[in-house]
Amino acid sequence: MKICVISPKGFPVPAIKGGAVETLITNFIDENEVQKKVLVDLVTIKEKSLNEIKEKYMCTRFIDVNLQNVLIRFLKKIESKNNLIKRCRGKLENIIYNKNIIKTIKNNEYDFVIFEGGNPYNYAPVYKYIPKEKSILHVHGVSRGNAFWEKSFGYFLGISYFVNKQLTESKLIVPNRAKLLYNCININDFQIKLSDAEKKAQREKFKIKPNEKVILFCGRTVKEKGVRELLLAYQMIKNKENTKLLIVGNSNFADGMALSDYEKELRDIANKFKDRVVFTGHVYNRELYKIYNIADIAVFPHLCEEGFGLTLVEAMASGVPIITTNSGAIPELVSDKCSIMLQKEDLNDLIENIASSIEMLLDNDELRKTMGIAGIKIAEKFSSKNYYDNFIKILEELKNEK
């Protein structure tokens, strides 16, 4: 079987610079090098530093698209907060990216063309070159199906039952065209254990004392992730002097942009006990396991209807007990054996319940250990191998249907 995979134009693949979707694609092509079940043509943005790495892939051919020409670099330099210039730059990038996709599709015969995330409307000029029954949209967020999607794609891959339910709710997309494909992480990466010396160095990096327990949030520091509510809950807990709250991430992945108004609000709250809270900023995925190694509790108080929740799987794989909310697909991922799940509808109640849950886990070493062990077992369901096997199984079934 031969497939064409269209990566979003946010980050390069392999995912040395991060990006959740780009990391999933990387996990897939890495496992494909082991099992060799498909030939992959992968459209991605050009990154010179990856040339040597890409040469090692035998089953994947990279179609690199250069989005760093003189005009794009100039527009990026002057756009600042000018939304019109930013939109112009985005449209120019789309034109270049689509031109390369169309050229690739015209020159090759594929069993399927899979669009991995990104904005499906940006690829509109491409769809007429692909037979509908060969066109697949991998839906990585919560969206309702619409007439344009129904017309453009033969099938959809949803990352959870919750996503597929939302996708088919409009009745425009019939349920048998929406296939379930849970996300994955590289389990082995998050089961690496640091030595005592490495843990000590990692703690010292964030000024964490030997007697302090670490409460971790990992993700984008945006309103829908509930970071503000976590800080307000942390403000309520007793014996904060024996803890450190680690906030890992920023509002815009690795772009290094100025703080958003929401992030400034978070820091204002944290200033009331600033020696207790550490904002790390963006941490590359390949370094995250080191932070999970020093965490005692992970808190993900998501307020949005979460389509999946990779950070929860990372925490489980690392053996860290979880406090989270009944958000979207999260109940599909965790159980009460490895997590405490809170209702999110009343924010005042949520804040109080986060605080009491943190205190309960801080006071119970045995419970934290038991929950951590349970999480490791549950996380195996979301391994790269299972993801690859399920992906291939879906493609083979669709091919047989055709």
C-alpha positions, 0 to 999 in steps of 0.5 A: 500500500502506498499513501501520501501524508500531508503534514500541517505547515506549522513544524517540520517532520520528524518533529525535532521542534515539537508539535503534537500532530507532527509528533504523531506523524513521526511516531507513525513513520518510525514504527513503519520503519520497523514493520514496513507495511506501507510506503509513505510520501510525506509532504512537510516543510523544509528543515535543513537540519533534518537532512541527515536524519531523513536519509535513515528512513527507507519507507518514507520519502520526504517532499520538502516544501520551502516556506522560507523564501525572501518574500515570506521572510520579509513579511514575517519580519514586518508583520508584528501585530499587523493581522493583514500582513500576517494573513497575506503571509499565510495565504502565500504559504498556503499557495506554495504548500498546495502547489507542491501537494498538487504536483506530488499527487499528479505524479504519483498513484496513491491508495489514500491521501491523508490530511493530518490536521491543519485547517482543511479549508486551506487545502481547498484547491487540492481536493479536486485532484483526489478521488473522494474515496481516497481522501481522508481527514485526520480530525485532531480537534473537536469539530462538527461536520459540515457540507464542505467536509462531507464533499471533500473527504471520503473518510475521517479519523477521529482521535476519540469517541467524543470527537467522532460523536461531535463530527457526526452530530450534524448528520451530514457525515454518516457514522460509518465514515468516521473511524476511531484512531486514538492518539499515541505517545512514544511510551518508552520515552516517558518510562525512562527513569533518571538516576538520583544524581540526574533527578537532583540536577533536574530539581536544582535547575528549577530551584526545588529543595530536596524536601519539596513535593512537585505539583505539575501542570504541562500544556498550553498556558491558555484559558481553556486549560484551567491554569488560572483555576489551578493557581487559585487552588494552589493558593488555598492549600496548606503547607505550601512551603513543602511544595513547588508548582511547576507550570510547563508550557506557554501559550504558543508552543515554541514561538517565543512570543511575548506573554499574552494578557492571560499569561500576565494574569497568571503571573500576577496571581503567582506573585503572591507566592512567587517562590513557590511557582516556576514557569518554565516556558516551552519545553521540547517534547524530547525533554519532558520525561525529565520533568515528569521524573521529578513530579509527584502529582500532575494536574490538568484542570481542562475547562474546554471539551478536550478532544484527547489529552496527550499530556495525560497519557504522558503523565500516566506513562511516567507513573504520575497520579493525575487530577483532572476534569470530566472534559470531552474525551478525558474519561475515555483515557483515564480511570479512577485507578490512576486519576481523580476526576472533577466536575468542571461546570462550577468554577468555584467548586472546581477550585476548591476540589482541586485544592482538596484533591492535591492535599489528599494526594500530598498526604498519602504516599501509598495512594500516589504510588498505587495510582502511578502504577495503575497509570503505567498499565493504562498508558500502554493502550496508547503506545506508538505500536498500537497506534500504528497497528490500528492505523494500518488496520483502518487503511486495510479495511477501507481499501477492502471496502473500495 
